[in-house]
């Protein structure tokens, strides 16, 4: 019997016991290294902040290579059931199987659990070497739709009977000319999927006292998918009444105090604006492919995806994750930066309402980086840095919590 209790949901709110059972997937490649470090820091922060009154009952569940070796399956049904049962979990990076089967374990998890919102907060930590002049101006949270658009995975290879049949349907029935032997894919975007994503982004902005939400789309070209995402987003904004206002409807000089301002931008323009004026962006809501590019591009401005956390969230289940790959050549070397997974743990702690412990971890991490006690990737370009191992980095963060 697992020592702990499961999180319940009542009226859309999490009911979190003092010792919740939280499933974790260790991950492949560097996963075990960064998981051990991150778990130690989170446990130390919870113990220090709550004086033993609260703790986490970690429950390992399997996915990826470890699952395949143990069960013959890359993503066992028991793992999906555990995440559904306990509602909140965390995972390291996973290997994508080569040659058939699951296209991507990460995509499979998101689709099977309907984790429709990929949430990526990006901020700067002083002391990190950045390629831009003012990385401190970046403080944005990206909400990326997680189940439609290209993540629907509906495509057919060039030369297949399915692709030829679809081409003939397009040409013969719809009058659309498609080159012979084209590979074909379908980009579904629905009012339901788009609206619930924008609704979650706006609610987040209201709950966290953010200034505005930018709807990012390519509606100037894809008018009935990306353009519709924009229109559906504005429809959702009206549901919130006077608390949310469309930027184009603001009177000149009108106060924005206490309101969330919603606007929209074309995707390619958003990329340059995020570089030129990052402080103009607060929360972004966008379809899948746009969000994929934008979240990594913004992370690069503050030092790279090694510092970028992420969460995949539905209305009842949330799985937080490292946003980088498995880096197998560094596996077992106790060398890599655990910050992406650790900051995803910070997101997880905030999600269950343990905000004080989350703030403690983030502050201690920031102080550690500022003090120049960093892993090899963050030491590059910093003559003052003291390079440490993965476990040594965790030790330094725990020291700044006030002891393990």
N, C-alpha and C positions, 0 to 999 in steps of 0.2 A: 504494500500500500504506500503510495506517495505521501510523504510528510508535507502536508499543506492543504490548501483549499482552492477551489477553482473560482475564477472571476465570473460573476453573473452579470447579466444585462437586464435592466428594468427601465421601461419608458425611455429607451435610447441612451441610458446612462450606465456606465460601468460601476458595479459594486465590487470593490477590491478588498479582500481580506488582508489582515496584517501579515500573513505568510502565503502569498499567492503562488500557485504552481505555474511556472512559466516555461514552456517548451523551448529548447534551443537546438539548432542544427549547427554542429561544429564547423562544417565546411570542408572543402578540399584544398589541397596545396598548402598555402600559408594559413588556412582556416584555423587549425588547432593552435598555432602560435598566437594569433591575434585574439582568438576566443579566450584562451587562458588568461592573457593579460587583461582583457576587457572585463571578464567576469570578476577577477580579483579586485579591480578598481570599483566596479559597481557594488560588490558585496561590502567593501570597506566603506564606501560612501554611505550606504544604507545603514550599516552598523553604527558609524560615527554620528550621523545625523539623528537617528531615531533611538539611540541608546539601547539597542537590542529589542525594542518593542516591535519593530518590523524587520522582516527578512524575506528572502526569495527562496522558494523551493524549486531549484532548477531540475528540469526533466529533459533528458536527452532523447531526441527523436532523430531518425535517420533519413538522409537524402544524399544523392550524389554517389561518389565512389565508395564511401563507407557503407552506404545502404546496399549498393550493388554487390559488394563482396560478401555482405552478411545475409542478404535475402534474394539476390538475383534480380532485384528491381531497383530502378534509379529513384523512384519516388513512391514508396510503399503507401498503400491505403491507410495503414495505421498512423502514418505521419500526418496525413491530411486530417484524419479523424481527431488526432490529438490537438491540432491547431484549432479545429472547430470547437472542440470541447473546452479548451482552456482559454481560447479567444485572443490571447496576446502571446507572441513569440518573437524570437530573434534568430538570425541565421548568418553564417559566414558565407564566403563566395563558393559557388558550386561549379563543377565542371559540366559543360554541355556535352552529352554523348555524341560520338562521331558516327555518322552513317545510319540513319533510320531511327525509329522510335520517337522519343520526345525531341522536339526541335530545340527547346531550351527548358531546363528545369525551373529557372526563375519565371519564365512565361507560364509554364504549366501550373506552378503554385498560384500565381496571380489569377489565372483563369479558373482553376478548380475551386478556389476559395472566393471568387468574385471580388478580389482586392482591387477595386476599380480606381482608386486614387493613389498614384505614386507621388509621395510628398518628399520634396528635396529642399530643405533649408540650406542656404549658403551664406556664410559670413566670414569675416577675416579675423585671424588671430595674429596680433602684433608679434613680429619676429620671424614670420614666414616669408621667404623670398618669393616675390610675385613678379610676373612679367609686365604689370601695369603700374602707372605712376601713383594711383590712389586706390589701392585695394580696400582700404578702410571704408570706402563709400558703398561697398557692396553689402547689402543685407536684404536678401530676397528669399521668398519661399515659393517654390514652383509646384503647382498641382498639375500633374500630367495624367490624362486619361489612360487607363491601364488595360482595357479589354477590347477596344475597337481599333479603328484605323489599321495600321499595318500589323498590330499585335493580334488581330483576328487570324492572321496567318493563312488567308485564303488566296492561293496562287497555284498555277499550273506551269510546268516546265515547257520550254520550247520544244515543239515537235510531238508533243503528246496528243493522244486522241481528245482528251478533255480540252486542251488549249485550242485545238482545231475546231472542236464543236462550239466552243464559246465564241471564237472568232467568226464562225459562220452565222451564229445567232446575232452578233453585233452588226455584221455587215448586212445580213438578209432581212432581219426584223427591225433593227434600230437605225440602219443606214449609216453606221459608223465605220469608217475605213481603218483597218488595222493591218499592219504589215504581215505578210506571210511568215509563218514560223515564229511569231512573237511569243515570248513568255507572257502570261497574263496574270494579273492579280486584281482583287476586288478590295476596295477601301470602304467598308461600312462605317457609317456614323449615324447614330440614332438620336432622336430627341431625348429619350430616356437616359442613355449613357452620357450624353453631353450635359444635360441639365443637372444630373446628380453630382457630376464632377464640379461644375461651376457653383452649385449650391454649397458644397462642402468648402470650396475655396472662400466664398463670401462669408460663410459662417465662421471660418477660421479667422478671417480678417476682423470680423466684429468681436469675437471672443478675445483676440490678442491685441486689440486696439491698433490695428494696422490702418494705414491711410487709404489704401486703394487696391483694386484688383484690375489687372490688365488682361484682357482676353486676346491671346495671340493666335493668329490664324493665317491661312493663305487664301482667303476668300476672294481676292481679286482675280484668281485663276480658277480655283475649285469652288464655284459659287454654291453648289448644292450640298457639299459636305463641309468643307472648312468655313464657307460663308454662312452656312446654316448653323454651325457651332457658335459663331458670333451672335446671330439673331436669337438662338435659343438661350444664350448666355444673358442677353439683355432682358429676355422674358423672365428669367429666373430673378434677375436683379429687382424687378418690379414686385416680386413676392414679398420682399423685405420691407416694403413701405418707405417711410421717410428716412429710415436709417441708412438706406443705400440710394445714391443718386448717380445718374449718368452724367459723365463729364460734359457732354455737349449740351446738357440742359441746365448747367450751372449759370446763374447770372454773373456777369463780370463783377469781380470784387466780392462775391458772396462768400460767406464763411463756410469752410469745410469742417469745422470743429464738430467732433462727435459723429461724423458721417464717413461711410466708406464710399469712395468715388470709383465708379466703374468706367473704364474706357477700353478701346480695342486698338491693336496695332497689327500691321502686316508682319509676318514672321521674319522676312529678311531684314526689314527695317528695325525690328526688335534687336537683332544681333548687333547692329552698329550702335543703336541707342544705349544698349547695356554696356558697351565699351565707352561711349562718349559721356553718358550721363547716368551711371548706375544708380545714383541716389534717387532718381525719378521712379524707380521700380520697387514695389513693396511685396505684393503677392501677384503671381502669374497663374492663370488658368489656361490650359492649352491642350489640343489633341495630342495623340501619342508621339508621332514622329517629331513634331516641333519640340515637344518637351524633352525628348531623348537628346537632341542636339543642344538645346538651350541649357539644360542642367549641367552637362559636362563642360560646355563653354564658359558658363559663369563660374563653375568650380575652378577652372584654369586660372581665372583672374585672381583667386585668393590662394593659389598655391597647388591646385590639382585635386583629383578625385580621392587622393589618399586622405583628405580632410573633409570629404563630403559624405554626410550621413544620408540615409533614406528610409522611408517607411512605405509599405504597401497596405492600404487601409480600406476596409469596407465599413458598413454601418455596424457590424458586430465583431469582426475579426481584424486583427492587425498583425503584420509580420514585418519587423524592422530588419535592415540588412546592410552589410558592407556594400558599397556601390562599385567597388573595383573587382578585378578578376582574381584568379587563384594563384598566379605567379609561381608555378610549380618549381622553378629553379631555385627559389628561396625557401622552399618547404623545409621545416625542421631546423632552420639555421638560427632561429631566434633573432632575426635581424630587422624585419619589416615594421613599418609604422602601423599601429593598431587603431589610429584615430578615427578612421571611417566607421569601423564597427563600434568603437567606444561611444562616439557621438550618436550613432544609431541607438545605442543603449540609453543615452540621455533622452532622445526622443521617446523611447519606450517608457522610461520612468515618468516623463511628463504626461504621457498618454494615460498611465494608470493613476495619475494624480499625485505622485511622489515628487512634486516640483522642487522641494528643498534639496533633496539628494541629487536631482538632476542638475540644479544650479551649482551645487558643490563640485560635481565632477567637471562640468564645463569650466568653472573658474579655476580649478586646480590644473586642468589641462592647459588653459591659457597662460597661467603663471609658469608652468613647466617650459612651455615653448618660449615665452618671453625671457626666461632665465637661460636659454640656450642649451638645455638638457634635452636632446632630441635624437631620433633615429637617423640613419645615414641619409635618407632622402631629404630631410629638413636641414641636415647639417651642411649640405652642399650650398656654397655661396655665403656661408656665415663663418667668418674667421674666428668668431668668439664662441662657436658651438662646442659643446662636449658631447661627442657621439656616444650613444648608449644602445644596448640591445632592446629588443621588444620587451622583455621582462624587466630590464633596467628602466625603461621608459615608464612602465606601470609602477615600479617602485617609486620613481620620482614624483609621479602624480599622487600616489598614496601619501607620500611624505607631506605634500602640500594640502592634503585633506586633514592632516593632524595625526597621522599614524594609521597603520593597518589594524 
